[in-house]
């Protein structure tokens, strides 16, 4: 009995200690979130480190804030835009030092970042870019071409070998395990279901992929040509020679300005500023400088109370399933969440216009249809502009049709106007391979159509194909109404085909080629206002919620860390609700990522 009393007392003390530690973390986090504005010395240089994926909107990590002892502002397209605007006007900032690493962001995001850096140089201040010991990928080198000069160590890696995209195909795998796909789709370019049907790409899918690669390559060569002074043709030929990754060869080809180590780059910057060799270079990192107020940087705050609301919508468009898929690395867009935000904005008198930033491969056709209708009702009260980011395809494009105006980047993955439905017959796997048999009890002949334990009958296939075709016709009518085109005109550019933003613009699927700021300017113009503030939605969660979410994410990462990368990638490329959701409804979705490297 004494043992149990001691054990319970120890257990109580343990959990009490954990609770006190948790409260302490919250106190530390709260104090870091209210830190005073940083002091910036004169003749400072802003340092920005680019590495890995660069999101559109930054999210803070409370655990990182606790460990660092200060508020963190991650590098994102949104935070870069805001910070560079301040740095351009701040007399204390003399220039920017870009510290480049391997970058894995989309080309649409890279184009926007490149433009923001190029616009900064109009202030007359310099930008230097340097590589570290890893070197430069084509994405990071592309971004570095916005700088006045590019420096790198002689032995670092340099990628200059062209562009590639890869899709996994599972036809042979499904055959080996005894699973037969039951596929329904409309549109010869609707390649979303191809991985389950084929062992290699169809000619139609190869055609559209090749077009996307060509656009990325042309954009890359254009910026490299302007930086290096070499013609695009020469650079194209050079790609076949520099695939070995030699930084020395890149320097000899005029792609790198000088070979030097980071400490030598620091001396170079000091010379640019006219500082003595023995004087320290004053630098301020991105996260610290991001906390500088607009007023301190010399930006006048608008006197008007007018606001333009920017809603960031990212991830698959899905019904609210009331759960989380631990293998999905991105968020989701649901009707309920978006409708709640729109309702609040409609009731807010200060909000004069709305910008919906879409970064989505699509998802549920029915959810997309509901969001489209909700946006149409909102635009009856206030102007709505849809800005398409990295990808706004299938359902992502569908919901954009609810806006007054549609803006896309030249590299935005756009369109994929098509519908599919995916089911699987696992009878052979269950009965013959695993020895599992079933007894079924049903009231009607088709009650077991979703059980995946038998092949579909010809009648069932016809009905499901008919439902899929009806979904496609609905999609065509929505686009035709928005774009003021006929059904047949939309069908000519639809059929599930993916376009770049530039190609979509030339075919009438997009109104304007631009970026988020373009969309904000258009919303203000449509609302008839000149001075305004911008607000970002959804709003940042409070400290406790962010801490809990961060802990939950960490737990998910830990519990799925054993999954081999190829298997995890397979699930991430599939529908966020895996295979069951696609069987129950029409999907306007691209269930794999288009990644150009």
CORBEL-V686434 format. One line per field, one symbol per residue. ss: DSSP state (~ for helix, > for strand, _ for the rest). burial: b if it has 9 or more other ideal C-beta (glycine too) atoms within 8 Angstrom, else e. A space follows every 10 residues. Layout:
# CORBEL-V686434
ss=???
burial=???
This chain:
# CORBEL-V686434
ss=_~~~~~~~~~ ~~~~~~~~~~ ~~~~~~~~~~ ~~~_______ ___>>>>>>> >>________ _~~~~~~~__ ______~~~~ ~~~~~~~~~_ __>>>>>>>> >>>___~~~~ ~~~~~~~~~~ ~~~__>>>>> >___>>_~~~ ~~~~____>> >>____>>__ __________ ~~~~~~~__> >>>>>>____ ~~~~~~~___ __~~~~~~~~ ~~~~~~~~~~ ~~~~~~~~__ _~~~~~~~__ _____>~~~~ ~~_____>>_ _~~~~~~~~~ ~~~_______ __>>>~~~~_ ___~~~~___ ______>>>> >>>>_>>___ __________ _>>_~~~~~~ ~~~~~~~___ >>>>>>>>>> _>>>~~~~~~ ~~~~~~~~~_ __>>>>>>>> >>>_~~~~~~ ____>>>>__ __>>>___>> >>>>>_~~~~ ~~~_______ __________ _______~~~ ~~~~~~~~~~ ~~~~~~~~~~ ~~~___~~~~ ~~~____>>_ ~~~~~~____ _>>__~~~~~ ~~~~~~~___ __>>>>>___ __~~~~~~~~ ~~~~~~~~~_ ____~~~~~~ ~~~______~ ~~~~__>>>_ _______
burial=eeeeeeeeee eeeeeeeeee eeeebbebbb ebbebeebeb eeebbbbbbb eeebbbbbeb bbbbbbeeeb bbbbbbbbbb bbbbbbbbbb eebebbbbbb bbbebbbbbb bbbbbbbbbb beeebbbbbb bbeebbbbbb bbbbbbbebb bbbeebebbb eebebebbbb beebeeebbb bbbbbbbebb bbbbbbebee bbebbbebbe bbbebbbbbb bbbbbeebeb ebeebeebbe ebbebebebb bebebbeebb eeebbbbbbb ebbebeeeee bbbbbbbbbb bbeeebbbbe eeeeebbbbb bbbbbbbbbe eeeeeebbee ebbbbebbbe bbeebbebee bbbbbbbbbb bbbbbbbbbb bbbbbbebbe ebbbbbbbbb bbbbbbbbbb bbbebbbbbb bbbbbbbbbb bbbbbbbbbb bebeeeeeee eeeeeeebee eebeebeeeb beebbebbbe bbbbbbbbbb ebbebebebb bebbbbbbbb bbbbbeebbb ebbbbbebbb ebbbebbebe ebbbbebeee eebeebbebb beebebeeeb eeeeeeebbb bbbbbbbbbe bbbebbbbbb bbebebb
